[in-house]
Amino acid sequence: MSAFAAGAGTVLFFEDQDVIAELQRKFPLYADNFPTFAEHSAGMAQFAVWTALAEAGIGASLQHYNPVIDEAVAKEWSLPASWHLRAQMPFGSNLKPFAGKTFIADELRFKTFR
């Protein structure tokens, strides 16, 4: 994680498990779906923040160091026990162009294995 120390900052994404449990209690018909809905919401929030940073010319990456850092993060910011860390997004300057992304050829990606 020391590689991210040169960044300008980090966005932390949490889910409040108490809120999810309360929604499950209030809407029992959909209770089993609320954890999935929360994941969808977290993903959309992460995408929106990353897009906003990129539009401003700020580099970012999405990381998942939990549960390794959960206890330290909760202690540092005195977070409620119900907050579950979902992802971290370190951000900062783009010091050099990003390397090209490699892709698997379509004929390999969609190959039927028999």
Backbone as a ProteinNet text record, in pm:
[ID]
protein_1_A
[PRIMARY]
MSAFAAGAGTVLFFEDQDVIAELQRKFPLYADNFPTFAEHSAGMAQFAVWTALAEAGIGASLQHYNPVIDEAVAKEWSLPASWHLRAQMPFGSNLKPFAGKTFIADELRFKTFR
[TERTIARY]
80.6	0	84.8	213.4	300.3	310.3	279.5	281.9	180.2	76.5	-27.5	1.4	109.2	141.3	166.6	211.8	239.3	112.3	-0.8	-126.3	-172	-265.5	-319.2	-419.8	-484.4	-584.9	-645.8	-743.6	-813.4	-960.5	-1045.6	-1189.2	-1218.8	-1290.4	-1329.7	-1480.1	-1519.7	-1659.9	-1709.9	-1818.7	-1874.5	-2019.7	-2065.2	-2207	-2241.9	-2352.4	-2399.8	-2491.1	-2441.9	-2516.5	-2645.2	-2649.6	-2772.7	-2882.7	-2846.4	-2945.1	-2999.5	-2911.3	-2954.4	-3048	-3011.5	-3096.1	-3232.2	-3234.4	-3361.8	-3450.9	-3392.3	-3470.1	-3522.5	-3441.9	-3487.1	-3606	-3600	-3708.9	-3836.1	-3821.6	-3937.7	-4002	-3920.6	-3970	-3933.7	-3998.9	-3962.1	-3970.7	-4058.4	-4071.3	-3940	-3864.1	-3739.1	-3615.1	-3633.8	-3525.5	-3400.2	-3416.6	-3299.6	-3223	-3288.1	-3225.6	-3148.2	-3173.9	-3110.6	-2957.4	-2894.2	-2747.5	-2698.6	-2769	-2732.3	-2756.2	-2869.7	-2896.2	-2786	-2739.2	-2632.3	-2503.8	-2473.8	-2354.6	-2367.7	-2485.3	-2508.2	-2487.2	-2543.1	-2528.4	-2382.6	-2309.6	-2167.4	-2090.7	-2119.5	-2052.4	-2081.2	-2205.2	-2241.1	-2171.3	-2163.8	-2095.7	-1947	-1886.1	-1744.3	-1721.8	-1809.2	-1797.4	-1814.7	-1913	-1938.3	-1819.1	-1761.1	-1646.1	-1526.5	-1500.9	-1387.8	-1405.7	-1525.5	-1552.9	-1531	-1578.2	-1559.8	-1411.6	-1335.5	-1191.7	-1124.3	-1159.7	-1100.4	-1132.7	-1255.7	-1295.2	-1213.8	-1168.5	-1087.3	-937.7	-904.5	-764.4	-689.3	-762.8	-702.9	-704.9	-591.2	-581.6	-633.7	-689.5	-742.3	-736.4	-742.3	-753.4	-844.6	-913.7	-1004.6	-935.6	-930.5	-859.4	-953.6	-918.7	-996.2	-899.5	-860.2	-767.3	-839.6	-969.8	-1043.3	-1048.1	-1037.8	-1048.6	-915.3	-807.9	-675.1	-670.8	-735.4	-726.6	-850.5	-951.8	-1080.3	-1065.9	-996.8	-985	-912.6	-803	-726.9	-808.6	-883.8	-966.4	-1076.6	-1143.7	-1251.1	-1198.9	-1081.8	-1023.3	-979.9	-915.6	-864.8	-975.3	-1090.9	-1199.4	-1318.2	-1301.1	-1406.8	-1540	-1535.9	-1654	-1745.3	-1874.3	-1967.3	-1934.8	-1961	-1932.8	-2015	-2126.9	-2213.6	-2162.7	-2063.2	-2009.2	-1912	-1938.8	-1855.4	-1779.8	-1648.4	-1565.7	-1575.6	-1615.2	-1631.5	-1514.5	-1457.8	-1349.1	-1277	-1157	-1076.5	-1035.8	-1032.8	-993.8	-886.3	-758.2	-651.7	-651.7	-621.5	-620.1	-503.9	-467.9	-358.1	-327.4	-208.1	-166	-136.4	-158.9	-115.5	23.1	126.8	263.3	314.9	257.4	298	177.7	180.1	65.7	45.5	-78.3	-108.7	-68.6	-24.4	10.7	-115.6	-97.5	-211.6	-271.8	-400.9	-470.8	-468.7	-439.6	-440	-575.3	-615.8	-743.9	-722.1	-808.3	-806.2	-883	-829.1	-894.6	-1033.6	-1129.9	-1267.4	-1277	-1198.1	-1207.5	-1163.1	-1083.5	-1044.2	-1144.2	-1196.2	-1291.7	-1420.8	-1464.2	-1594.4	-1583.3	-1467.4	-1444.9	-1528.2	-1591.6	-1666.6	-1573.1	-1569	-1482.6	-1561	-1503.6	-1573.2	-1491.5
-119.3	0	125.5	111.1	228.4	289.4	212.2	265.1	377.1	380.6	482.7	606.5	605	716.3	846.7	838.4	958.7	1021.2	954.2	1006	1130.4	1201	1322.3	1289.8	1174.3	1137.2	1003.3	964.6	837.6	857	804.1	800.6	662.2	657.3	531.1	512.7	395.1	364.1	264.7	300	217.1	182	73	39.5	39	99.3	96.1	-25.5	-127.5	-251.9	-233.6	-134.9	-107.3	-56.9	23.9	74.3	-40.8	-127.9	-244.1	-331.9	-359.2	-441.6	-376.8	-245.3	-174.2	-184	-170.2	-185.6	-327.9	-424.7	-563.9	-584.4	-521.3	-533.3	-466.4	-347.8	-271.5	-331.6	-395.9	-448.5	-596.9	-683.7	-825.3	-896	-849.6	-912.2	-903.6	-796.2	-773.5	-794.9	-846.8	-855.6	-922.4	-1032.1	-1103.8	-1024.1	-925.6	-848.8	-726.3	-677.9	-553	-558	-668.7	-671.8	-656.4	-716.6	-702.6	-560.3	-501.6	-362.1	-271.4	-298.7	-218.2	-230.2	-351.2	-369.2	-290.7	-293.8	-217.5	-68.8	-19.8	121.9	158.7	71.2	96.6	102.8	10.8	10.8	136.6	182.2	303.9	425.3	430.3	542.4	542.9	424.9	414.5	459.6	414.9	453.3	604.3	662	806	887.2	847	920.2	906.4	784.4	762.1	844.9	847.4	924.6	1073.2	1124.7	1266.4	1300.8	1214	1237.4	1235.2	1138.1	1127.5	1250.4	1299.5	1419.4	1541.1	1541.4	1651.6	1627.3	1518.8	1487.8	1428	1371.2	1311.6	1160	1097.3	952.3	886.4	767.3	694.1	544.8	466.9	321.5	271.1	163	106.1	-11.9	-9.4	-111.2	-176.4	-298.4	-373.6	-437.9	-361.9	-413.3	-460.7	-456.5	-504.4	-657.7	-725.5	-676.1	-632.6	-633.8	-604.3	-469.8	-368	-232.9	-190.3	-274.6	-236	-180.7	-252.4	-210.8	-77	-60.3	64.7	183	162.1	268.9	307.9	210.1	237.4	312.9	274.4	340.3	483.4	500.9	633	737.4	698.5	794.5	770.5	689.7	663.4	629.8	532.9	496.6	402.6	410.7	317.1	173.1	80.1	-61.5	-113.6	-48.7	-95.5	-57.3	29.7	70.3	-35.8	-88.6	-191.8	-131	-133.2	-78.4	-168.3	-109.9	-186.8	-169.2	-47	-22.8	106.4	117.6	237.4	285.5	418.2	474.7	581.2	539.5	639.6	721.1	850.2	935.6	1032.9	1085.3	1181.6	1218.6	1271.8	1318.5	1202.2	1226.3	1132.5	1178.2	1115.2	1158.8	1113.2	1006.2	956.9	891	874.1	810.2	668.1	626.5	490.7	391.4	276.2	169.7	122.7	73.8	23.4	-97.9	-113	-226.4	-341.4	-459.6	-577	-646	-705.9	-774.9	-916	-1006.1	-1142.5	-1142.1	-1207.2	-1212.9	-1274.2	-1220.7	-1269.7	-1419.8	-1472.7	-1616.6	-1699.3	-1641.1	-1711.6	-1685.8	-1565.8	-1531.7	-1610.2	-1631.3	-1693.6	-1838.7	-1897.3	-2035.2	-2128.2	-2224.3	-2323.5	-2435.7	-2462.6	-2567.2	-2697.2	-2800.3	-2930.3	-3035.3
0	0	0	26.9	26.4	-112.9	-216.8	-353.3	-372	-289.4	-301.6	-217.5	-141.5	-51.7	-127	-251.3	-329.6	-386.5	-371.8	-424.1	-349.3	-408.8	-346.8	-237.4	-246.8	-147.6	-180.2	-101.5	-120	-86.8	-171.7	-144.2	-87.9	23.7	83.8	63.5	20	-6.4	98.1	165.3	272	242.9	304.2	312.6	460.7	495.6	633.4	647.4	712	726	805.4	896.5	971.1	878.6	780.4	684.4	600.8	556.6	477.1	559.8	684.4	772	795.2	811.3	832.8	708.8	591.8	468.5	454.5	493.5	489.1	583.5	699.3	796.3	744.1	685.1	637.4	513	430.5	303.7	291.2	367.4	371.6	235.8	150.3	18.6	-60.1	-37.5	-109.7	-22.3	97.3	196.2	141.1	70.7	19	-85.8	-146.2	-254.4	-207.8	-86.6	-44.3	-40.8	0.1	-9.8	-154.2	-247.7	-389.1	-436.9	-396.4	-432.7	-379.1	-258.7	-199.4	-281	-326.2	-410.8	-540.7	-600.9	-723.7	-698.3	-588.4	-554.3	-531.3	-463.3	-438.8	-570.4	-659.8	-789.7	-869.5	-866.1	-938	-877.2	-744.9	-678.2	-714.6	-715.8	-751.7	-896.4	-985.3	-1126.1	-1143.6	-1074	-1084.8	-1035.4	-922.1	-868.5	-962	-1009.5	-1100.5	-1227.6	-1281.8	-1402.6	-1377.8	-1265.3	-1232.8	-1218.8	-1153.3	-1141	-1277.9	-1360.6	-1494.6	-1578.6	-1569.7	-1644.7	-1601.8	-1476.9	-1426.2	-1449.4	-1520.4	-1549	-1431.3	-1338.7	-1218.6	-1233.5	-1208.9	-1217.4	-1091.1	-1105.2	-990.4	-1019	-913.6	-927.2	-816.2	-843.4	-744.8	-677.8	-545.2	-468.9	-367.1	-331.7	-232.1	-134.4	-32.3	68.1	193.4	190.9	305	299.6	408.3	544.8	607.7	530.6	584.8	656.6	600.3	657.9	734.9	741.9	802	943.7	1028.6	1168.1	1181.6	1107.2	1114.4	1062.7	956.1	899.5	998.1	1054.2	1149.4	1271.7	1317.9	1434.8	1401.5	1285.6	1245.9	1238	1186.7	1166.1	1259.1	1362.2	1461.6	1394.4	1305	1227	1304.2	1277.6	1341.6	1300.2	1389.9	1361.9	1244.2	1215	1106.1	967.1	960.8	830.9	782	663.4	603.2	485.4	491.7	383.6	261.8	149.2	24.9	-70.1	-76.7	-172	-136	-191.2	-174.1	-313.1	-331.5	-459.8	-438.3	-441.4	-435.1	-564.2	-552.2	-670.6	-664.1	-779.6	-786.9	-930.6	-951.3	-1083.3	-1176.8	-1304.6	-1408.3	-1452.1	-1399.1	-1426.7	-1562.6	-1615.8	-1746.8	-1811.8	-1941.5	-2008.7	-1956.7	-1953	-1909.4	-2017.5	-1975	-2069.1	-2139.7	-2261.4	-2336.4	-2268.4	-2281.5	-2222.6	-2321.8	-2274.7	-2362.1	-2351.6	-2460.5	-2466.1	-2517.3	-2474.5	-2525.5	-2657	-2757.1	-2887.2	-2873.7	-2951.2	-2942.8	-2963.4	-3056.5	-3082.5	-2961.4	-2874.9	-2752.4	-2639.5	-2632.8	-2526.2	-2537.8	-2661.3	-2681.4	-2727.9	-2710.1	-2749.6	-2661.8	-2722.3	-2647.8	-2607.5	-2479.1	-2429.3	-2423.3	-2483.4	-2487.6	-2419.1
[MASK]
++++++++++++++++++++++++++++++++++++++++++++++++++++++++++++++++++++++++++++++++++++++++++++++++++++++++++++++++++

